[in-house]
Amino acid sequence: MKRPRVIDLATLEESQTGRALDPASWEKAQAERLTLELQSEGIASRLERCGVRVRQGSFTMIGLLTENHIEKTAFRNCNIIPTCQSRNTHDMMKAVQYWMDTTGAKKTRMWVLSKGWVPLYEYSKHHKEFTRTISKLNSNPVLKKYGVEFVYYAVENTIKLKDHGPGVKVPMMNLHAHVLLKANQFAGKEGWQMMLDEVRRFVPKGYLHDSPIKKAAEVVKYVFKPAEFERLNDDQFACLFNQTMGLRFHTCLGELREFRSGLKNDGLKLKRIEGEAQGEWRLVKSRKRDDRKDKPPSVDEAGNLVMGITSPSPTLSEVYEPYLLVKDFNGSLQALLAANPWIEQRMAALRRTADRQNARPSIKDTTTTTVQDCWLDHTVEWHQPPPDDEWMLV
């Protein structure tokens, strides 16, 4: 896959800081964020009531232009938590959308495969069997013959309670996957149908649904629907966590896997940069986590631990601005700035950038096509290494 042009964090800040999202789109994004956060807090509380630890403390985000700040909960990377699901799918969605943008609609299709209903208490075993089946299918000679290869799949589940005797209901999971594939050669309508008929002999229950695909959101799916958790009692809910923790639900294959692996090795993050045009894909070069020799001390006498700075986004206001990530923030911005003069210098530079952009909130400078990027998509310049699971930045 061809890579987009690489820019550094400084260039990203220069192009984005001070821009503004229109009020209607920002309010919509805020409402979605609040819904996810309320759902996440409720689910986390329920899991902890069941004896499952999902919170990893908290941190504060401080806007370097507006000085708005908010405390955020840091969760373990668990797909039962809606904010974690949102982050995981969003990052993958960008990669899949970029692949689709650079591959062409005529070469892409989506399949839906199903293993059917499996018992919750045996979910982990069935999930692993199902993903192995998908991997084996990708190397099946039938696909090779027709020039078809998988580039990505997402495992999705729905939940129901099945009657199992008088007064007994057993939780069941509808285990299925959306698969994105690339057709490297033209088979024609009849040839394609012949291939589908052959492939159905190798898939669970013979179920395979084939369809065209236009957007990444059609294949990059949420693992669970939070509303369905209400169908489970607390013991069953704790079982769901234990059965799914550590499993892989979003998997890249082939050229998309190589592309993402290469970006990770080179310290690059894929990002869609919005401006006057429709938006362009860029790779953002970030600091390595161990490249902090030039950083000033990060902990002041009040205990504030400066973790890093995000890329510009309209997270707490309509204005695109970088956010300072601080652990154990004592609530006094003035004390934080006094102990870390470099932060105030950075803020002054960002204000000058915003002034040059002349991009205070206005209709003509608005971009509304990436509302989710407002609060989900952060490239972080780390001053201190994040925890092993990484903190949620939303």
C-alpha positions as CSV (number, residue, x, y, z in Angstrom):
1,M,0.0,0.0,0.0
2,K,1.2,3.5,-0.8
3,R,1.7,5.7,2.2
4,P,0.4,9.3,2.5
5,R,2.7,12.2,3.1
6,V,4.4,12.4,6.5
7,I,4.1,15.5,8.7
8,D,5.4,16.1,12.2
9,L,3.4,17.2,15.3
10,A,4.5,20.8,14.9
11,T,3.1,20.9,11.3
12,L,-0.1,19.3,12.6
13,E,-0.5,21.9,15.3
14,E,0.2,24.7,13.0
15,S,-2.5,23.7,10.5
16,Q,-5.2,22.8,13.0
17,T,-4.8,24.9,16.2
18,G,-7.4,27.7,16.4
19,R,-9.8,26.2,13.8
20,A,-13.4,25.7,15.0
21,L,-16.2,23.2,14.6
22,D,-19.7,24.6,14.0
23,P,-21.8,24.7,17.2
24,A,-24.4,22.1,16.0
25,S,-21.8,19.5,15.1
26,W,-19.9,20.1,18.4
27,E,-23.0,19.8,20.5
28,K,-23.8,16.5,18.7
29,A,-20.3,15.2,19.4
30,Q,-20.6,16.3,23.0
31,A,-23.9,14.5,23.4
32,E,-22.4,11.3,22.0
33,R,-19.4,11.6,24.2
34,L,-21.5,12.1,27.3
35,T,-23.7,9.1,26.4
36,L,-20.6,6.9,26.1
37,E,-19.1,8.1,29.3
38,L,-22.3,7.6,31.3
39,Q,-22.7,4.1,29.9
40,S,-19.1,3.4,30.6
41,E,-19.3,4.6,34.2
42,G,-22.4,2.5,34.8
43,I,-20.9,-0.6,33.3
44,A,-17.7,-0.1,35.2
45,S,-19.6,0.2,38.4
46,R,-21.5,-2.9,37.7
47,L,-18.4,-4.9,36.9
48,E,-16.7,-3.7,40.0
49,R,-19.7,-4.7,42.0
50,C,-19.1,-8.2,40.5
51,G,-15.5,-8.1,41.7
52,V,-13.9,-7.1,38.3
53,R,-11.4,-4.3,38.3
54,V,-11.7,-2.1,35.2
55,R,-10.7,1.4,36.3
56,Q,-7.1,2.5,36.3
57,G,-7.4,5.8,38.2
58,S,-8.0,9.1,36.4
59,F,-6.3,11.9,34.6
60,T,-7.1,15.5,33.7
61,M,-7.2,17.1,30.2
62,I,-6.3,20.8,30.1
63,G,-6.9,22.9,27.0
64,L,-3.7,24.8,26.1
65,L,-5.8,27.6,24.4
66,T,-9.0,27.9,26.4
67,E,-7.6,26.5,29.7
68,N,-10.8,24.3,29.9
69,H,-10.2,21.2,31.8
70,I,-12.0,18.0,32.7
71,E,-11.1,14.8,34.7
72,K,-11.4,11.6,32.8
73,T,-11.5,8.0,34.0
74,A,-8.8,5.7,32.7
75,F,-10.2,2.2,31.9
76,R,-8.6,-1.1,31.1
77,N,-8.7,-1.8,27.4
78,C,-11.9,-3.9,27.5
79,N,-14.5,-4.0,24.8
80,I,-17.3,-4.3,27.3
81,I,-16.6,-0.6,28.2
82,P,-18.3,1.6,25.5
83,T,-15.5,4.2,25.4
84,C,-12.9,1.5,24.9
85,Q,-15.0,0.0,22.1
86,S,-15.3,3.5,20.5
87,R,-11.6,4.1,20.7
88,N,-10.7,0.6,19.3
89,T,-13.1,0.8,16.4
90,H,-12.3,4.4,15.6
91,D,-8.5,3.8,15.2
92,M,-9.2,0.7,13.1
93,M,-11.9,2.5,11.0
94,K,-9.3,5.1,9.8
95,A,-7.0,2.3,8.6
96,V,-9.8,0.5,6.8
97,Q,-11.2,3.6,5.3
98,Y,-7.8,4.6,4.0
99,W,-7.3,1.2,2.5
100,M,-10.7,1.4,0.8
101,D,-10.0,5.0,-0.5
102,T,-6.7,3.8,-2.1
103,T,-8.0,0.4,-3.4
104,G,-11.2,1.2,-5.2
105,A,-14.8,0.1,-4.9
106,K,-14.6,-2.4,-7.8
107,K,-12.1,-4.5,-5.9
108,T,-13.7,-4.6,-2.5
109,R,-16.5,-6.7,-1.1
110,M,-17.9,-7.6,2.4
111,W,-18.8,-11.1,3.6
112,V,-20.7,-11.9,6.8
113,L,-19.8,-15.3,8.3
114,S,-21.6,-16.8,11.3
115,K,-20.9,-19.6,13.8
116,G,-24.4,-19.3,15.2
117,W,-25.5,-19.2,18.8
118,V,-22.9,-20.4,21.3
119,P,-23.2,-20.6,25.1
120,L,-21.8,-17.6,27.0
121,Y,-20.0,-19.9,29.4
122,E,-18.0,-21.4,26.5
123,Y,-17.6,-18.2,24.4
124,S,-13.8,-18.0,24.6
125,K,-13.4,-21.5,23.1
126,H,-15.9,-20.9,20.3
127,H,-14.4,-17.4,19.5
128,K,-10.9,-18.9,19.1
129,E,-12.3,-21.7,16.9
130,F,-14.2,-19.2,14.8
131,T,-11.2,-16.9,14.2
132,R,-9.0,-19.9,13.3
133,T,-11.7,-20.9,10.7
134,I,-11.5,-17.4,9.2
135,S,-7.7,-17.5,9.0
136,K,-7.8,-21.0,7.3
137,L,-10.5,-19.8,4.9
138,N,-8.2,-16.9,3.9
139,S,-5.6,-19.5,2.7
140,N,-8.2,-21.8,1.1
141,P,-7.3,-22.8,-2.5
142,V,-10.7,-21.7,-3.8
143,L,-10.0,-18.1,-2.8
144,K,-6.5,-18.4,-4.3
145,K,-8.0,-19.6,-7.5
146,Y,-10.3,-16.6,-7.8
147,G,-7.7,-14.1,-6.6
148,V,-9.6,-13.2,-3.4
149,E,-7.8,-12.3,-0.2
150,F,-9.0,-11.1,3.2
151,V,-7.7,-7.8,4.5
152,Y,-9.7,-7.3,7.7
153,Y,-12.4,-8.9,9.8
154,A,-14.4,-7.8,12.9
155,V,-16.1,-10.2,15.3
156,E,-19.5,-9.0,16.5
157,N,-21.9,-10.5,19.1
158,T,-25.6,-10.2,20.1
159,I,-27.0,-11.6,23.3
160,K,-30.1,-13.5,24.1
161,L,-31.5,-15.8,26.9
162,K,-32.6,-19.2,25.7
163,D,-35.1,-21.3,27.5
164,H,-33.5,-24.4,29.0
165,G,-36.2,-26.1,31.0
166,P,-38.9,-24.7,33.4
167,G,-37.7,-21.3,34.8
168,V,-34.2,-21.7,33.5
169,K,-32.7,-19.4,30.9
170,V,-29.2,-19.8,29.5
171,P,-27.3,-16.8,28.0
172,M,-26.3,-17.3,24.4
173,M,-24.1,-15.3,22.1
174,N,-24.7,-14.9,18.3
175,L,-21.1,-15.1,17.1
176,H,-20.5,-13.7,13.7
177,A,-18.0,-11.7,11.7
178,H,-17.9,-9.0,9.0
179,V,-15.0,-9.7,6.6
180,L,-13.5,-7.1,4.2
181,L,-11.9,-8.7,1.1
182,K,-10.1,-7.7,-2.0
183,A,-10.7,-9.3,-5.4
184,N,-7.5,-9.2,-7.4
185,Q,-9.0,-10.5,-10.6
186,F,-12.3,-10.2,-12.5
187,A,-14.4,-13.3,-12.2
188,G,-17.6,-12.1,-13.7
189,K,-21.1,-12.5,-12.2
190,E,-21.3,-16.3,-12.9
191,G,-17.7,-16.9,-11.8
192,W,-18.2,-15.0,-8.6
193,Q,-21.4,-17.0,-7.8
194,M,-19.5,-20.2,-8.5
195,M,-16.8,-19.2,-6.1
196,L,-19.4,-18.3,-3.4
197,D,-21.0,-21.7,-3.8
198,E,-17.7,-23.4,-3.4
199,V,-16.7,-21.3,-0.4
200,R,-19.9,-22.1,1.5
201,R,-18.7,-25.7,1.8
202,F,-15.9,-24.5,4.1
203,V,-17.8,-22.0,6.4
204,P,-19.8,-22.8,9.6
205,K,-23.4,-23.8,8.8
206,G,-22.7,-22.9,5.2
207,Y,-23.7,-19.3,5.9
208,L,-22.0,-16.6,3.8
209,H,-23.6,-13.3,2.9
210,D,-21.9,-11.3,0.2
211,S,-22.5,-7.6,-0.5
212,P,-20.8,-4.5,-1.9
213,I,-19.3,-2.0,0.6
214,K,-19.1,1.7,0.5
215,K,-17.9,2.9,3.9
216,A,-15.6,1.4,6.5
217,A,-18.3,1.8,9.1
218,E,-20.2,-1.1,7.4
219,V,-17.4,-3.6,8.3
220,V,-15.8,-2.1,11.4
221,K,-18.4,-3.0,13.9
222,Y,-18.8,-2.6,17.7
223,V,-18.2,-5.9,19.5
224,F,-21.3,-5.5,21.8
225,K,-24.4,-3.4,22.1
226,P,-24.4,-2.0,25.7
227,A,-28.2,-2.2,25.9
228,E,-28.1,-6.0,25.6
229,F,-26.0,-6.2,28.9
230,E,-29.3,-5.7,30.8
231,R,-30.3,-9.2,29.7
232,L,-27.6,-10.7,31.9
233,N,-27.5,-10.9,35.7
234,D,-24.4,-9.9,37.6
235,D,-22.8,-13.4,37.6
236,Q,-23.4,-13.7,33.8
237,F,-22.1,-10.2,33.2
238,A,-18.9,-11.1,35.1
239,C,-18.6,-14.2,33.1
240,L,-18.9,-12.2,29.9
241,F,-16.0,-10.1,31.0
242,N,-13.8,-13.1,31.8
243,Q,-14.8,-15.0,28.6
244,T,-13.9,-12.0,26.4
245,M,-11.0,-10.3,28.1
246,G,-7.8,-10.7,26.0
247,L,-9.6,-11.9,22.8
248,R,-8.9,-10.3,19.5
249,F,-12.1,-8.8,17.9
250,H,-10.5,-6.6,15.1
251,T,-7.9,-8.3,12.9
252,C,-6.0,-7.0,9.9
253,L,-4.7,-9.4,7.3
254,G,-2.5,-9.3,4.3
255,E,-1.5,-5.9,2.9
256,L,-3.5,-3.9,5.5
257,R,-1.7,-5.8,8.3
258,E,1.7,-5.0,6.7
259,F,0.7,-1.4,6.3
260,R,-0.3,-0.9,10.0
261,S,2.7,-2.8,11.3
262,G,5.0,-0.7,9.2
263,L,3.4,2.5,10.6
264,K,3.9,1.3,14.2
265,N,7.5,0.3,13.6
266,D,8.2,3.8,12.1
267,G,6.4,5.7,14.9
268,L,3.7,7.0,12.5
269,K,-0.1,7.5,13.1
270,L,-2.6,7.8,10.3
271,K,-4.8,10.9,10.5
272,R,-7.3,12.6,8.2
273,I,-6.5,16.3,8.2
274,E,-9.5,18.6,7.5
275,G,-9.2,22.0,5.9
276,E,-10.7,23.9,3.1
277,A,-10.9,20.8,0.9
278,Q,-12.6,17.5,1.7
279,G,-9.8,16.4,3.9
280,E,-6.5,14.6,3.1
281,W,-4.8,11.6,4.7
282,R,-1.5,12.2,6.4
283,L,0.9,10.3,8.6
284,V,1.9,12.1,11.8
285,K,5.4,11.5,13.1
286,S,5.4,11.4,16.9
287,R,8.1,11.2,19.5
288,K,9.1,7.8,20.6
289,R,8.2,7.0,24.2
290,D,11.8,6.6,25.2
291,D,12.9,9.9,23.5
292,R,12.4,12.3,26.4
293,K,16.0,13.4,27.2
294,D,15.2,17.0,26.4
295,K,12.1,17.1,28.6
296,P,12.0,19.1,31.8
297,P,11.0,17.4,35.1
298,S,7.4,16.4,34.9
299,V,6.4,16.2,38.5
300,D,6.0,19.4,40.5
301,E,5.9,19.9,44.3
302,A,2.1,19.6,44.3
303,G,2.3,16.1,42.7
304,N,1.1,17.1,39.3
305,L,2.4,14.5,36.8
306,V,2.5,15.8,33.2
307,M,2.1,12.8,30.9
308,G,1.9,14.4,27.5
309,I,0.2,16.7,25.0
310,T,-2.4,15.6,22.5
311,S,-2.9,16.8,18.9
312,P,-5.4,19.6,18.4
313,S,-9.1,18.7,18.7
314,P,-12.3,20.4,19.8
315,T,-12.8,18.1,22.8
316,L,-14.1,20.6,25.5
317,S,-15.0,23.5,23.2
318,E,-15.6,24.2,19.6
319,V,-12.0,25.3,19.2
320,Y,-9.3,22.9,18.0
321,E,-6.5,22.9,20.6
322,P,-3.9,20.6,22.1
323,Y,-4.6,19.2,25.5
324,L,-2.2,18.6,28.4
325,L,-2.6,15.3,30.1
326,V,-2.0,15.5,33.8
327,K,-2.2,12.8,36.5
328,D,-3.0,13.8,40.0
329,F,-3.9,17.4,39.0
330,N,-4.4,19.4,42.2
331,G,-6.9,21.8,40.5
332,S,-4.6,24.9,40.3
333,L,-3.5,25.7,36.8
334,Q,-1.4,28.6,38.0
335,A,0.5,26.3,40.4
336,L,1.1,23.9,37.5
337,L,2.3,26.7,35.2
338,A,4.6,28.1,37.9
339,A,6.2,24.7,38.4
340,N,6.5,24.1,34.7
341,P,7.4,27.3,32.8
342,W,7.8,25.4,29.6
343,I,4.0,24.8,29.5
344,E,3.2,28.5,29.6
345,Q,5.7,29.1,26.8
346,R,4.0,26.4,24.8
347,M,0.6,28.0,25.4
348,A,1.9,31.4,24.3
349,A,3.2,29.8,21.1
350,L,-0.2,28.1,20.4
351,R,-2.0,31.4,20.9
352,R,0.2,33.0,18.3
353,T,-0.6,30.1,16.0
354,A,-4.3,30.5,16.6
355,D,-4.0,34.3,15.9
356,R,-2.2,33.6,12.6
357,Q,-4.9,31.2,11.6
358,N,-7.6,33.8,12.5
359,A,-9.8,30.8,13.1
360,R,-12.1,31.6,15.9
361,P,-15.5,29.8,15.8
362,S,-17.3,30.9,12.6
363,I,-19.4,29.3,9.9
364,K,-17.0,29.7,7.0
365,D,-14.1,28.0,8.7
366,T,-16.2,25.1,9.9
367,T,-15.5,21.4,9.0
368,T,-18.3,19.0,10.0
369,T,-17.2,15.8,8.2
370,T,-15.3,14.3,11.0
371,V,-17.3,14.9,14.2
372,Q,-16.0,11.8,15.8
373,D,-12.4,13.0,15.4
374,C,-13.3,15.9,17.8
375,W,-12.9,13.7,20.8
376,L,-11.6,10.3,19.7
377,D,-8.6,10.9,17.6
378,H,-5.5,11.9,19.5
379,T,-1.9,11.8,18.5
380,V,0.0,12.1,21.8
381,E,3.4,13.6,22.4
382,W,4.3,11.6,25.5
383,H,6.5,13.2,28.2
384,Q,6.1,10.1,30.4
385,P,5.4,6.6,29.3
386,P,1.7,5.7,29.5
387,P,0.6,2.6,31.5
388,D,0.9,-0.8,29.7
389,D,-2.8,-0.7,28.5
390,E,-2.5,3.0,27.7
391,W,-4.9,5.5,29.1
392,M,-8.2,6.3,27.5
393,L,-7.9,9.7,26.0
394,V,-11.6,10.3,25.7
